[in-house]
Amino acid sequence: MEAPRETLGETSVCKSKKKISICDLHLLDFKTRLKYSIRYSPYFILEEFQRSDNQEIYLEEMRKHNQWKLSRQVKKRTALRLGVGRSGTPDSPDKKVAAKRYPLDAVTRGSDSSGDSDSDEEDANPGELKLATKESRLIKLSDITIHLDGGRYRETTGTLEAHVNGFRYSTFSANFQLDFMYYDIKHSFFQVDEEKMMPLLHLHFYDDIMVGTEKTKNIQFHFVHTLAGRKRYVDGSDKIEEENQKRDMGIVKDFRKFVYEVEAIWDSLPKVMLPIDPPVRRCEFHGVPHSKTMSVFAVTMFCLIQLAETPFVVVTLSEIEIVNLAQVGAGQIDMTVVFKDFRPDLLKIRSIALASLTGIKKWLNIADVKYYENNEYDGWETMGKEITDDPKKFIDNGGWEFLNPDEASSDSDSGGWEVLNPDEASSSDSDNL
């Protein structure tokens, strides 16, 4: 039975919800007006934002609105991956969630249909390094040390060469040679800070590679002379310090040139979409990962990384299911990262300063990563198994919303108003004439 209706001027009103057109936006409270503008009229909200004397309130409400949308999207995508259909019944068991690679992997390693003969030639021996044939094409860095994920590194220096389809690192004194293909690299990072640290090139692979007898997914390359130069800064001679600084500037310049030339090679390859990702300094924060020592974490366009301590941390943002931010004590929060494949080894970063919370929420929101804020939750160890064992129960109970302490007062609340979109508004106005 249809709910009783009344007519107030040109506005059709239901006792449970009121309908209002775009012309009457000024009647709405700030939050509802903002939600409408974000959805239907971004130019309107941009103009209002620019005129405002308190722009932070706009940014905060836009962040809340985006997180509300993400919570719905995550629940829907999770239900599909878990094999729970629209009716709430699980699909066949073989469709349940399984570890797999996600969109970035599919793009960077996908098949190429261009029919290029050079590409076909490379595909014939995908694991074989194709050497640069001309000296002018050989891009290399000398006096480089290699550092591995387990904390080991080779004290002997070597040369890193960029060839047609991969890198070669070799040392003369130890008779050591390592080849790896560009196609096997998932992420790459170039980090340089002339004031604080030596420049480094970090490569993160899709799968483990063998370096001698050790398996690793991460390799770091450092200039050996930079560290030696910095140790000599303690010498009292200004002339020696000036010479060391000039040499370090030259090393940084050489490293940058090498990186730019490698990027040019990658851009020319049809199957490699691999930007060298620089960390965003303003998004850094300190925390304690599984290494048990305080480390510096940074954010890039595609990843959350920690490259200063071993074992290294490289997390692809697109592979994150949700992030939980729990306040565990005075002035500290813990971060728990849950992955889309529900792997049992979650990433936990402890003892993050509460002062970093605003920045963390900002970059998570920009990256469209759903996060929750709450007190400490103790069920992470068994959560993945419980979800995959009974996905229907998990979805029917609201998915991840049990982590939301303010679930009852959802950000989607519009204060009783139902705002018509432009098409509905014009139709409603014509009906009232």
N, C-alpha and C positions, 0 to 999 in steps of 0.2 A: 504494500500500500504506500502510495506516495506521501511524503512528509508534507504537513501543512505549509503553505507558502503565503507570504505577504508581499506587498509592493510598496517600496519606499522611493518615491520619485521615479528615477530612471534605473534604479538598482534592484535587481531581483534577489530576494533574500530568502534563504532557507533557515529554519530555526537552528540547524546544526552548523551550517556554513553560509557565509555571505559571499556573493559574487560581485566583483567590482571590475570596472574597465580600466584601461591604461590612463584614461583622462583623469581618473580619480586617485592616482597614485599618492597624491599628497595626503589622502585620508589614512594611509597605512602607517604603521609604526616602522621604525628604521630597518629592523631586521627583515621584515616581510618585503618592504620596498627593495631592499638590496638583493634579496633572493630572486625577485622578479627580474630586476635589471640584469643580474648575472646570466639568467637563462634566456631572456628575450631581447634585451636592449643593452649590450655591452657599452655602446657609445654613450648612452645616457649615464651609466654609472661612472664611466671614465670622466665625463665632464663634472659630475657631482663630486667625484674624488678629488679632482684638481682644484675645485673651488673650496673644498673643506679646509678648515683650520685644524682639524683633528683627523689626519689621514690614517693614523694607526688603527682607529676603530673600524675603518673600512677594511684594512688589510686583515684584521683579526676576524671579522665576520666572513670575509671571503675565504679565509683559511678554514673556518668551521664548516662553511657550506661545502667546500671541496672535500673535506674529510667525511662529511655525511654522505656525499655521493660515492666516495671511494668505499665506504662500508657496504653500500648496496652492491656495488660492482664486484667487490671481493667475494661477497657471499654468493653471488650468481656464478662467478667464474669457478669458485671452489666447488660448488655443487656440481657443475659440469665435469670438472676434473675427477671428482670422486665418484662420478657415475650415478648421481642422484637426479632423476628426471624431474620435470615440472610438477608431476603429480605427487612428488615426495617419496616415490618408491625407487630403490636402487636398481640400476641397470645390471646387466650380467657381470659376474665377478671379474672377468677378464678386462673389463673396462675401468676397473678401479685405478686409483692414482698409482703411478709408477714413476721412478726416477727417469727423467728425460731432459733433453736440452730445450731451452726456451727461445723466444723469437730472435734474440741477438745471434745465437748460435745458428739458427736456420738461415738467417740473412747472410752471415759472413761465410758459411760453409756450404751454401746451397749450390745446386747444379746450375751451370751456365748454358744457355741455349743459343749463344751467339754464333756458334759454328766456327769460331776463330781457329785457324790451323795451329797457331802458336799455343793456344790453350789446349788443343788436343794433344800436342806433343808433350806438354807438361803432364797431362793426365796419364800418359802412358807409363811414366815412372814417378808417381806422386811423392814418393819418399826419397827421391834422389836429388841432391843439390845440383842445380844447373849453374856452373861457374860463369862469372863475367869473362867474356873473351878478350876484351880490350882493356888495357891498363887505365885508360881514361874513364872507364865505367866502373872500376873497382873503388868502392867507397869503404874506407877502413879507419879504425882508431887503434893506435898502439898504446902500450903501457897500461893495459886494462887488467883488472882482477875480476874473477867471477865468484859470486856469493850464492849459496844454495839455501833452500827453504829450511833445512835442518840446522842451520847455523854454521855449517862448514864452508870454507872457502879455500881456494888454492893460492898459496903465498906467491907462487911464480906468476909473473906478468905475461900477458899474451896479447894477441891482436884480434880484434873483432872486425870481420869483413861482411859487408852486405852484398850478396850476389843477386842473380836474376830472380830466384824464387825462395831464397832463404839466407840465413846467417851461417858463418863459419867462425868459430872461436878456436884458436890454436896457440900453443906455447912451444917454443923451440927447445928450451932446456929440459922439459919433462916429456917431450915428444907426445903431447896430448892434443887431440883434435875432436871438436864437437860440432856436428851439423844439425840444424833444425830448420824446418820450413816455416815460411810466413803463414801458411795456411793452418798451421797447428797452434798459432798464437791467438789467444782469446782476447786479451787486453794488453796494452802497453802503456807505460808511464814514464815521462821524463820529468825529473825533479831537480831543480837547482835553486840554491839560495846562497849567494856569494858570501853572506855574512855569517851563516850558521852551519852550513854543511857542504860536503862535496857533491858535485853533480852525479846523478846516477840514472841509468836506464834500466827499468824493471819490465820483465816480460812474464806474463801469466798465461799458462797453456790450458787448452781444453782437457787434456789427459796427461797423466804422468809421463815424463820422459826420463831416460836413463842418462845420468852423468857419471861416468865411471861405473861404480857398483851401487850408486844411490839413485832412488827415484825422487823426482821433484816436479811440482807444478809451477814453481817460481824460480826465476834466475835474475840476479842483479849484476850489473856491470858497473864498476867504479874505476875512476882514474886513480892510479896509485900515487902519482906525484903530488896530487892536491893535498892528501893527508900529510905527507912528509913536509910539504911547505908550511902547513898550519902549525906543525910541531915546532918549527924553527921561529915562529913569531915571538916566542918568549925571549929570544935574543935581544939584547938591548940596542943593537945597531939599527937605526932608522933606515939605513941604506939597504941592509939585508931584508928588512921587512918590506920595503918598497919593491925590491926585486921579486920577492916571493908573491906579492900581490899582483904584480904585472904578469908573472908566469901563470898564476891562477886564473886571471882574467883571460889569458890566451887559451888555457885549457877549457874554460867554460865556452869560449867562442868556438873552439874546435868541436866540442861536444854538440853544441847547438847546430852547427853546420852539418854534422853527421846525421843528426835527427831529422833535419829538414830534407836532406837528400834521401834518407830512407823513406820518409813520407811520400816523396815524389815517386819512388819506385812502387810503393804500395798503391798509389793513385792510378798508376798505369796498368795494374793487374786487374782483370775482370772479376776475379773471384775473391778479392781481398778488400773488405771494408773495415779497415783497422786504423782509426785515428790514434795518434799518440796523445794520451789523455793527461793534461796537467792538473795537479791538485789545486783546489780552491782554498787559498790560505785563510780567508775569513770564515770558512766553515770547519776549521780545525777544532778538535776538542781532545782532552786527555782522559784516558780510562785504562782499566786493568783487564786485558783479555786472558786467554788461557795460558799465556806465557808467565803470568803472575807478576809481571813488572809493569809499572806505569808507562804507557806508550802514547804516542801522538797519532790520532786518527784524522784522516782528511777525507773530503768528498770530492769526487770528480763528476763529470757529466754522466758517467755510466756506472760508477762504482763507489763503494765505501772501502777505504784502504788504510793499511798500516804497514809502512815499508821500512821503518827505522829499526825494528827489533825482529828477531826470528823466534818462532815461525811467523812468516809474513801473513797478513790478512788481506785478501782481495775478494770482495763480495759484489756480485753483479746486482744492481738495483732492480732490474727487471725480473730477477729470480726470487725476490723477497715476497713472501705471502703477507706478513704483517710484522710490525715492530712494536714491542711493548716497552714502555718507559715507566718504571716503578720507582717511587720515592721510598728509599729504604732507611733513611736516617736523616739527621739534621744536615742539610746542605748537600746531599748526595742522591744520585739516581743510578739505577742499573738498567742497561739496555739489553733486551733479548730479541734476537732476530730469528724469525721462523721462516723457513724456506718453502717454496711451492711444492717441492717433492716430499715434504714432511720427513726429511731425514732426521735421525735421532740426534745427531751432533749439531745442536743449535749453536749459534754464535752468541756468547754472553760477554758483555763489556761492563765491568763493575766500577764503582767508585768514581762516576762521572760527576763533576761539580754541577750543582744545581744551576749555577750561573750560565752553563752551556745549554740549558734546556730550550730556551727560546730559539737559539740558532739551530739546534737539532730539529725542532719541530718545523722550522721554516724550510730547511732544505729537504726534509722528508716530504713536506707538502708540495714543494716545487717539483720534486721527482715523482709525484703521484704515488707515494707509498703510504698505505694506511697505517696509522699508529694509534695506540691506546695509552692513556695515562691512568695509573691506578697505584695501589699499594702492592707490595711484593706478592707474587703468585708462586706457589710451591709445586704445581703439578706439571712442570715442563717435561720432566724425564719420561713420563708415560703418555703425554698428550698426543704425540704423533701416532702411536699404536692404537690408542683409543679412537682416534678419528678414522683411521683406515679400517679398523675392525667393525665399526658401526657408523658409517658416514651419514646414514639417514637420521640417526638420533642427533648427531652433531648439527646437521643443517636444520632439522626441525626445532632444535633448541635455540636457534638464532645464530649459529655459526660462532664467530669470534666476539659477538656482542656481550658475552659473559665477562669480558675484560673491561667493559665500559661501565664505570660506576654511575654514570648519569644517563643510563639507558632510558629511564622513565621520562626524563625531560630531554627528548631528542632535539637536536639542532634543527630538525626539519619542521618543528612546530611553527605555524604561521599565525598564531594568535586568533584562530577562528575565521580568518579571511581566506577565501579561495580566489586567487587572482587569475583573471582570464588572460590567455595569450592574445596577441593582436588579432588573429583570425576569429577567435571566439568572441572577442570584444566587439568587433564590427558586426558579427552575426547577432549578438545580443542586443546591440543598439538598434539594429534594423527591426528586430522583433518587437521592441518597445515603442516604435513609432506608430 
